[in-house]
Amino acid sequence: MMTRCTPTFIVLLSIFILPFAGCSMERVPASVQPIPSIPTYAFPSCTFHAFPEASTSLFPSIRLIDCEVEDDLEPEDVEFEFEHKGGEIFGKQSKKRIEEICLETNEYGAIYYVNYEANHGVQNSLGRWCCWNLDNTTVPTWNELLPDELCAVRVESDGGIVYRASWNYKSEPSGLAVILCGMGGMQHSSKVLGKTLLRDGWAVVYLYTIMNVPEYKLKVKLKGDTPASAAIDIFNKKYCQVIGATKAIRNRMKKQIPSLHAAPLALIGISAGALNTPAVYHELQDEVDAVILVAGGANMFDILQEGAFTNWRFTDNAGNTFSKNALLEMNASYLATPSRDPYFLAPELPRNNTLLIHAKWDMVVPAASGDLLWERAGKPERWIYPSGHLGLFMSLGWHAEDITQWLNSNIK
């Protein structure tokens, strides 16, 4: 009798095989075969409603920043709350003293960010990027982005991403590492890798590329007569948001730390973040010095259906699920239509400056999709852990120093 692997079973499997991950990881060097010709893709620009470039402090009276996104697939309500004590401001959840709270607008949208009091030589920041689509007719004015009479900001946007940043303020950073996190935000694997990079002198930004775990077996309606194109549009919305957020937040960091203008830039994608990273590289490739993808894959159409934490069910306009044969035809059409999917953009990754890290028995981002990513990327250096998806991340701290060393050795 065949047993379906549930998320609970995967957690147990990951824990069971965890002790073996540290001693038998396989390292596969980059291929030395000639790099084949790389196709060039031109996609419509990821553009959002642009605001005038401006910045203003929200001190001293701000008490709440509430950012809400209404979306069928990824609704969000993100709140930053502040407490006032003795003329100073503290984060309500963190209890940390805050030195600065600002609103910054530019061509990508708006950023609300908080700079905490430096601690042990490290400056930490927390922010929220908000965007509005060009076809939105209810974009807020500048004044509507500012606090109301209750000293609260309440913003409804078409999309948004939370970020955290850390840097050593007593010295110039050796580079900027942008970590695109996976489902659930900044998990242990992102933290441990980021802290290692920070100790090594890097400034680190964490982008919460997906705040909430999507509903298991979610029914996703592919509207119109060409379902494959509808799927591409759904995925492209997320790719564009991550691209816009990365650009906007990188610019914010450059203003904060001017030396980053000439410093190396590394993109590190983790799980769901690794699925978005090739699209970010496609936009910034001339400025990126190295790429690390942890538990990534290619072919989002297949990954979201087969992944053990998603198992999405695509439906037609009436809500009816497609037959197996119909899905196979859609998959073929999807892979025949150039998009920002890693399947098409992986060949652009710099083979000699790219590291892929995979779990041999990954069922969340199926291992077969990781193999496909590696092949499409021209077989760059690859580390294979004898674990499942969660086992890989639970043991990533054991190899954070190795990853940092690889990065330092492979930046341009």
C-alpha positions in Angstrom: 0.0 0.0 0.0 1.4 3.4 -1.0 1.4 6.1 1.8 1.1 9.8 0.9 3.8 11.9 2.4 2.1 14.5 4.5 3.8 17.7 5.8 3.9 16.1 9.3 5.7 13.0 7.9 8.2 15.2 6.1 9.0 17.0 9.4 9.7 13.7 11.1 11.7 12.4 8.1 13.8 15.6 8.1 14.5 15.2 11.9 15.4 11.5 11.5 18.0 12.1 8.8 19.4 15.3 10.4 22.4 13.6 12.1 23.7 12.4 8.8 23.6 15.8 7.0 26.8 17.2 8.6 29.1 14.4 7.7 28.2 13.3 4.2 27.3 16.4 2.2 28.3 15.9 -1.4 30.1 18.8 -3.2 29.9 18.8 -6.9 32.3 21.2 -8.6 31.1 23.5 -11.4 31.1 21.9 -14.9 34.0 22.8 -17.1 32.1 22.2 -20.3 31.7 25.3 -22.6 28.8 27.5 -21.7 26.2 27.2 -24.5 24.7 30.3 -26.0 22.3 31.9 -23.6 18.9 33.1 -25.0 18.0 36.7 -24.4 14.6 37.5 -23.0 12.9 40.8 -22.9 9.8 41.1 -20.6 7.5 44.0 -19.9 9.1 46.2 -17.2 8.0 45.7 -13.6 6.6 49.1 -13.0 4.5 50.5 -10.1 3.0 53.8 -9.3 5.8 56.3 -8.8 5.9 58.9 -6.1 8.1 62.0 -5.9 11.5 61.1 -4.3 11.1 62.4 -0.8 11.8 61.4 2.8 10.3 62.6 6.1 10.7 61.7 9.7 7.6 60.3 11.6 9.0 61.3 15.0 8.1 62.1 17.6 4.4 61.2 17.9 3.9 58.1 15.7 2.2 55.2 17.5 1.2 52.7 14.7 2.0 51.8 11.1 -0.6 49.5 9.7 0.0 48.1 6.1 -2.7 46.0 4.6 -2.8 44.0 1.4 -6.0 42.5 0.1 -5.2 39.6 -2.2 -6.9 36.3 -3.0 -3.6 34.3 -2.7 -1.5 36.3 -0.2 -3.6 38.7 2.0 -1.5 40.5 4.6 -1.9 42.8 7.5 1.4 44.0 8.9 1.6 46.3 12.0 4.5 48.1 13.6 3.4 49.4 17.0 5.4 51.8 19.1 5.4 52.7 22.8 6.4 56.1 24.3 8.3 56.2 27.6 10.0 59.2 29.1 10.3 61.0 25.8 11.7 57.9 24.0 10.2 55.5 21.5 10.4 51.7 21.8 9.1 48.9 19.6 6.1 47.4 21.3 7.1 43.8 20.4 10.8 44.1 20.4 11.1 46.4 23.4 14.1 48.0 21.7 14.7 51.7 21.7 14.2 53.4 18.3 16.4 56.2 17.0 14.6 56.9 13.7 11.2 56.2 12.0 10.8 57.5 8.5 8.7 57.4 5.3 10.6 57.4 2.0 8.9 57.5 -1.4 10.4 57.0 -4.9 9.8 55.5 -8.3 9.1 52.1 -6.7 6.5 53.1 -4.1 6.9 53.8 -0.4 9.1 52.5 2.4 8.4 52.8 6.1 11.5 52.0 8.1 12.7 52.0 11.6 16.3 52.2 12.8 16.9 50.8 16.3 19.5 51.9 18.8 22.8 50.3 17.9 23.8 47.4 20.1 27.3 45.9 20.4 28.5 47.7 17.3 25.5 46.5 15.1 22.8 48.7 13.7 19.5 47.0 13.0 16.6 48.2 10.9 13.1 47.1 10.2 10.9 48.2 7.2 8.0 47.7 5.0 7.9 48.4 1.3 4.5 49.1 -0.2 3.6 49.2 -3.9 0.6 50.2 -6.0 -0.1 48.8 -9.5 -0.3 51.3 -12.4 -4.0 50.5 -13.0 -5.0 51.3 -9.4 -7.2 54.3 -9.4 -7.1 54.8 -5.6 -3.4 55.4 -5.0 -2.9 57.4 -1.8 -1.6 60.9 -1.9 1.6 61.9 0.0 -0.5 63.3 2.8 -2.5 60.1 3.1 0.8 58.2 3.7 1.5 60.3 6.7 0.1 59.8 10.3 -3.5 60.8 11.0 -4.9 62.7 14.0 -4.5 59.5 16.1 -0.7 59.4 15.2 -1.3 56.2 13.1 -0.5 55.4 9.5 -3.1 53.1 7.8 -2.1 52.1 4.3 -3.8 49.8 1.8 -1.6 48.7 -1.1 -1.6 46.2 -3.9 1.5 44.5 -2.5 4.3 44.7 0.0 7.3 43.1 1.5 8.8 43.4 5.0 12.5 43.6 5.4 15.1 43.6 8.1 18.7 44.9 7.8 21.8 44.6 9.9 25.3 46.1 9.5 28.4 46.9 11.6 28.2 50.7 11.9 31.8 51.2 13.1 33.3 50.0 9.8 32.5 50.0 6.1 30.8 46.7 5.1 32.7 44.4 2.7 29.5 44.0 0.7 25.7 43.8 0.7 24.1 40.3 1.0 20.4 40.3 0.1 18.7 37.2 1.6 15.4 36.5 0.0 13.6 34.4 2.6 11.1 31.6 2.2 7.7 30.9 3.5 7.0 32.2 7.0 9.6 35.0 6.9 13.0 35.1 8.5 13.4 31.5 9.8 16.4 30.0 11.6 18.3 29.2 8.5 18.1 32.8 7.3 19.1 34.1 10.7 22.1 31.9 11.2 23.5 32.5 7.7 22.9 36.3 8.0 24.6 36.5 11.4 27.6 34.6 10.0 27.8 37.0 7.1 27.4 40.0 9.5 30.3 38.8 11.7 32.4 38.5 8.5 31.8 42.2 7.7 28.8 42.0 5.3 25.8 44.2 5.6 22.8 42.0 5.4 19.2 42.5 4.2 16.5 40.0 4.7 13.4 40.2 2.4 10.3 38.3 3.6 9.4 37.2 0.1 6.2 35.4 1.3 4.9 36.3 4.7 2.3 33.5 5.1 2.4 29.9 4.2 -0.2 29.5 1.4 -3.2 27.4 2.1 -2.6 23.7 1.5 -4.3 22.3 -1.6 -5.4 25.9 -2.4 -7.7 26.1 -5.5 -6.2 28.7 -7.9 -8.5 29.8 -10.7 -6.7 30.3 -14.1 -8.9 32.8 -15.8 -9.3 33.1 -19.5 -9.0 30.8 -22.5 -5.2 30.2 -22.0 -4.7 28.8 -18.5 -0.9 28.6 -18.9 -0.7 32.3 -19.6 -2.9 32.9 -16.6 -0.5 31.0 -14.4 2.4 33.0 -15.8 0.6 36.2 -14.9 0.0 35.0 -11.3 3.7 34.1 -10.8 4.9 37.3 -12.6 3.0 39.4 -10.1 5.2 38.0 -7.3 8.4 38.1 -9.3 7.8 41.8 -10.0 7.1 42.6 -6.4 10.3 41.0 -5.3 12.2 42.8 -8.0 10.7 46.1 -7.1 11.3 45.6 -3.4 15.0 44.5 -3.9 15.7 47.6 -5.9 13.9 50.0 -3.5 15.5 48.5 -0.4 18.9 48.3 -1.9 18.7 52.0 -2.8 17.6 52.7 0.9 20.7 50.8 2.1 22.9 52.8 -0.2 21.6 56.0 1.3 22.2 54.6 4.7 25.7 53.4 3.9 27.1 55.3 0.9 30.1 53.0 0.6 27.7 50.2 -0.6 27.7 52.0 -4.0 31.1 50.5 -4.8 30.8 47.3 -2.7 30.0 43.8 -3.9 26.4 42.6 -4.1 25.3 39.0 -3.4 21.9 37.5 -3.9 21.0 34.6 -1.6 17.6 32.9 -2.2 16.2 30.4 0.3 13.4 28.0 -0.6 10.6 30.2 -1.9 13.1 33.0 -2.1 15.3 30.9 -4.3 12.4 30.6 -6.8 12.3 34.4 -7.1 16.1 35.1 -7.1 16.7 34.4 -10.8 14.2 37.0 -11.7 15.9 39.5 -9.5 19.3 38.6 -11.0 17.8 39.1 -14.5 17.2 42.7 -13.6 20.4 43.4 -11.7 22.9 41.0 -13.3 25.5 43.6 -14.2 25.7 44.6 -10.6 25.5 41.2 -8.9 28.8 39.5 -7.9 27.6 36.1 -6.7 24.4 34.1 -6.4 23.5 31.4 -3.8 20.3 29.4 -4.2 19.2 27.1 -1.3 16.5 24.6 -2.0 15.5 26.2 -5.3 14.0 24.7 -8.4 12.7 25.4 -11.9 9.2 25.2 -13.3 6.8 26.9 -10.8 3.8 25.5 -12.5 4.9 22.0 -11.5 6.5 23.0 -8.1 3.3 24.5 -6.7 1.3 21.5 -7.6 3.7 18.8 -6.5 5.3 20.6 -3.5 4.3 18.9 -0.2 3.5 22.2 1.5 1.4 23.6 -1.3 -0.3 21.0 -3.6 -2.1 23.7 -5.3 -5.1 22.7 -7.5 -5.5 24.8 -10.7 -9.1 25.3 -11.8 -11.0 26.7 -14.8 -13.3 29.8 -14.7 -16.1 27.7 -13.2 -13.9 26.3 -10.4 -13.5 22.9 -11.9 -10.1 21.1 -11.5 -8.3 20.1 -14.7 -7.7 16.5 -15.8 -4.3 15.1 -15.6 -3.9 15.2 -19.4 -5.1 18.8 -19.5 -2.5 19.7 -16.9 0.2 18.0 -18.9 -0.7 20.0 -21.9 -0.7 23.2 -19.8 2.7 22.4 -18.5 4.0 21.9 -22.0 2.5 25.2 -23.0 3.9 26.9 -19.9 7.5 25.7 -20.6 7.1 26.8 -24.2 6.2 30.4 -23.2 9.2 32.5 -22.0 8.6 34.0 -18.6 10.5 35.0 -15.4 10.3 31.4 -14.2 13.7 30.0 -13.1 13.4 27.5 -15.9 14.0 30.3 -18.4 16.3 32.6 -16.4 18.6 30.0 -14.8 20.9 29.9 -17.9 21.7 33.6 -17.2 23.1 32.9 -13.8 26.9 33.3 -13.6 28.1 29.7 -13.6 31.4 30.3 -11.9 29.9 32.6 -9.3 26.8 30.6 -8.5 26.3 28.0 -5.8 23.3 25.7 -5.6 22.5 23.9 -2.3 19.9 21.1 -2.4 18.4 18.4 -0.2 18.6 15.0 -1.9 15.1 14.0 -0.8 13.4 17.4 -0.9 9.6 17.0 -1.3 8.6 20.7 -0.6 10.5 22.1 -3.6 10.7 18.7 -5.3 14.2 17.4 -5.8 13.5 16.8 -9.5 12.9 20.5 -9.9 16.2 21.2 -8.2 18.0 18.9 -10.6 16.3 20.8 -13.5 17.4 24.1 -12.1 21.0 22.9 -11.8 21.0 21.6 -15.4 19.3 24.8 -16.8 21.9 26.9 -14.9 24.7 25.1 -16.8 25.7 22.8 -13.8 27.4 25.3 -11.4 28.9 24.2 -8.2 26.4 22.2 -6.2 26.2 21.0 -2.6 23.8 18.1 -1.9 22.6 17.3 1.6 21.4 13.8 2.5 18.1 15.2 3.9 14.7 16.5 3.3 13.7 20.1 2.9 13.4 20.9 6.6 16.4 18.8 7.5 18.5 20.9 5.1 17.5 24.1 6.9 17.8 22.7 10.4 21.4 21.8 9.6 22.4 24.8 7.5 24.0 26.5 10.5 26.7 23.8 10.5 27.8 25.0 7.1 27.1 28.8 7.4 30.9 29.4 7.7 31.5 27.3 4.6 28.9 29.2 2.6 30.4 32.6 3.7 33.9 31.4 2.8 32.6 30.3 -0.7 31.0 33.7 -1.1 34.2 35.6 -0.2 36.1 33.4 -2.6 33.8 33.8 -5.6 32.7 37.4 -5.7 34.0 39.1 -8.8 
